[in-house]
Amino acid sequence: MKVVREVIFSTLVTAAALAAAACSSDQQTVQTSEAVGESKLPGAYLVRNAGLVLTMDPKLGEGMLGEMRDADVLLVNDHIQAVGHHLSAPRGAEVIDGTDKIVMPGFIDTHDHLWQSLIRGCAADENVNSWLERCVFPFSTAPFSEFDAYTGVRLSTSGLINTGVTTAVDWSHAFNPGFVRGNLRALNDSGMRYAFAMNGAQLDGSDIKAAKAEFIDPNPLATLQVASHPAPFTATHLNAMTVVAKQLHIKLHVHLLENISQVAEHPMDLLPAAGAFDLGRDLFTAHDCHLSDSDIAT
């Protein structure tokens, strides 16, 4: 049975697709007679006899989630080639025993700061504003190397994959050019699908466009967003990043009302003043913890 709609598993990349089925301490990769050969077929995996496969397509399985019991999933390179029962394994494919395991599309993390694995546990007893003051803002002037950024982001991507997340939106503080390079190198090396939301330092967007050309455009699993924050002290940046998002036809990704104190900053006035509402669905807001009824209606 061929999968005719790749979108069924659009968030699934090969390595992490297997994680959902294979993340347990007693999981073993099993080479069977159907996969024996002098050499393995690179990037080919057959998950055999999975306890439950969720195709997310009601036409390919039972119920709204497209459930298939005791089924097989064949992956070749980064595509799901077939889903069904008693599939044949290509010569040299690696066969994984899926008994009592679940195979499903990867989870999507829609807002993260992947470098922050390096400050995990910092000021955990503080509110958001105090945490920012103690743990995040100091890095705006402190030395933060390409190696540091790479290490923190790579650690986070490994943790995400291990928990079944295969797509992440990384809102990057982009502290300096070296940080940006390390951040993007780690994302590309992870093999994950990602969106990189860059808090650009140059108001003309030249640094964002340079990152796009070097790291995003060559990677079919990567997309770009522009990051900013709607507050009186960042209004100039917000205005400029809105223009960049429009120029590049990409999303503007902002933090919105994650702390009650930010209500007094009137971010819902600053966004339309910057022209951000003109972006429509390309305006993405994160947190939204203290929206009023009138904010939501807007």
N, C-alpha and C positions, 0 to 999 in steps of 0.2 A: 504494500500500500504506500504510494508516494504521498509526500506532503506537498500539496500544490500551492499552498500559501505560506511563504516564508515568514510572514508577519505573525503566524501562530506562535513562533518562538523568537520574535525579533530581538528580545533582550538576552538571548542565550548564546554565550560563546562557549567554545568547546570545553575548555578546562573547567569552567565553573558549572557548566551543564552537568558534568559528572559529579560535581561536589554534592549536589542535592541528593544524589543517589548513593554516593560513596563515603560521605563524611561520617564515619563511625570507626571506633578504635579496632573493631574486628573485621573491617572490610578488607578483602583480599582481591587482587586482580587475578583472574583465572584465564590461562591460556588453554583453549580447548582444541580438539582435533580440527574443527572447522576453521581455526585461525592459524594453524601451523604453517610455517613457511621459512625459507632461509632468511628472510628479512621482514620486518614489520612494515606495514603500509603507513607511512607518516600521517598523523592526524586522523586516523580512522579508528573509531571505537564503536563497539556494539554493546549496549546495555541489555543484557539478556534476562528475560523473565522478571521484570520489575513488578513489585507488588501492586503499585498504582502509578499510572502515567496520567498526568493532567495535561491534555493538549490545548486547553482553553478554546476549543472549537467544538460546539455541540454537534457538528456534522461529522466529527472525527472522534467518536466515543459517545458515552452516555451522559445525559444531563447537561446543565449549562457549562460545566467545566470540561466537558469532553473526556470523561473518565474511561480509562482502559485498564483492565485488570490483567495481571500476569502477561504483560506486553513487552515488546522489544523496541528499542530506539537505536537507529543507526546514524552516526555522525561521521561525516567525512569533511576534513578540514574544519571550516567554521559554519557548515551548513548541516541541518538535520535532513538527511536524505530520505529516510523512511521511518514510519511508525506503524507497528502492527504486531502480529503474532507469527512466531516461527520464521523470523527473517533470516536470510542467509548472510553470513559474514563474508566480506571480501577477503581474499587471500592476504594474510599478513595483518589483518585488523586485530586490535586488542579487544578481548571480550571481558566484560565486567559483569559479575554476578549481581543482578539487581533484586534478588529474592528479599522480600519484606522491606524493600526500600521504595521511596517515592521519587519519581522523576518529574520535574515541573520546570516551567520557565524561571529564570533567575529573578530575584527581587530587584526593585529599582529604588535607589536612595536618591531622593529628589533635592536634598540640600545637606551638604557636609562641608567641613573644612579639614581636608585630609592631613595637612601638616600637623594638626593638633594632637596626633598621637604622642607627640613629644612633650605635651604639657598635660597629659591625662592625669587627673587627680589634683591639679592645681586649683587652689581656692574653691574647693568643692562645697565649702560652707558659706559661700558668698552669693549675693544675688547677681544678676547678669552684669550690671554696671560695674560692680566692684570686681567681679571676675575679669572683665575686660581691662580694667585699670591695672590689675595685678599680673595678669597672665598673657594678654594679647598686645596691648598698646606698647609695652616696652620694646617689642621687637621691631617697631617702626624705626628705631634709631640704633638698636643693638646689632652687632654683626650676625648675620644669618646666611650661611654659605650655601652654595649649590649642593654640596654634600649633605648638609643638614636637611635641606628641603627634600632632597631625594630620599634620604633615609626615613624621614617621617611619613612621607606620602606612600612610599613603598610598603612600609609597615601597615599602614591603614588599608591599602588595597589588598594585601594578603589577608588581613582580618575580614574584610568584606567578602572576598571570595570564599573564605572558609565558612561563612555563615549563609552562603547562597545568594549574595548580592552580586550581580553581574554588570549592572549599570549604575553609575554614580554621577551626581552633579557636584563638582568640586568648586565651591565659592572660595577663590584664592585671594588672600590678602596681598599677594604679589609685592612683598616688602622691598625687593630690589631685583635687578635683572638676573643675578645669579640664582636667586630664589626661584624666579619664574622658570629658568632653564631646568633646575633640579626638579621642580614640581612637575613639569610637562614630560621630562625624560622618564620619571617614575610612572606616570600615568601610561605612557606609551609602552614601557617595558612590562607593565602589569598584564597586558592583553585584554583588559576590560574595555567595554564600551563606556564612554564618558562624555560629559559636557563640562568644559572648563570655563567657569565664570570668572573673568579676570578683572580685578579692581585696578584698572590702569592708572599709571602715574602721569602719563602725558595727556594733557587735555585734548590734543588733536587726535588721540587714539593711535599714534604711530607705534607705540610699544605693543599695543594689542594686535595691530595689523602685522607687525613683525613676528609675533608669536604664532599668529594664525598661519603665516606663510611657511614658517620653519617646522612647526610641530603638528598643527591641526590639519591643514590641507592634505598632507601626504598620508594621513591615517584615516582609512574609511570608517573606523570605529569612533572617531573623535568629532565633536562639534564644539562650537565656541559660543559663549555668552559674554555680555558685558555686565560687570558688577558695580554697584554703587550703594549709597545709603541716603535716604531722604531726611536730612536734618538741616537746621539753619547753618551750621558750621561746615556742611558739605554741599551746600546748594550749588556752588559753582561747579563742583565735580559732577553732581547729578545732572545738571544742565548739559554739560559737555558729553557725558556718557550716553545720555539720551540721543544726542545727535549721532554719536558713533554707532549706536545700535541701529538707528534708522539707515545710516549709510551702508552698513554691512548686512542689513536685513536679518538681524539676529535678535535674540531675546535680551531684554534688560532685566537683571535679576537683583532685587533689592531686599534688604532686611526691613521688616515693617512691624513696628509696635510690639517688640518682644519684651519690653519692660514698661510698666505703667507710667514711669517718668517721661517716656517718649511721647505721651499724649500731648504734653505741653509744647512739644516741638512742631506740632501740626503737620505731620508728614503727608496727610491726605490733601493738604493745600499745596505743598511743595511739588508733589508728583504732577498734577495737571499744569502747574505753572511752568514746569520744565518741559511740558509736551509729552510726558511719559504715557498719559492715557491714550494718546494717538496711536500707540503701539498695539492697542487691543490685546489680543491673546499673546503677543510677544512681550508683554509686561508680566513678569513673574515675581510674586511677593512671597517671602518666607517668614515663618513664625506666625504673624497675624494674631497675636495673643490677646490684644486689647482693642480690637475693633468694636466700634459702636454699631448700633443698628443702622444708623445713617451711613456709616462707612461702608458697611456690607451692601447697602442698597446702591451706593455709588459704583 
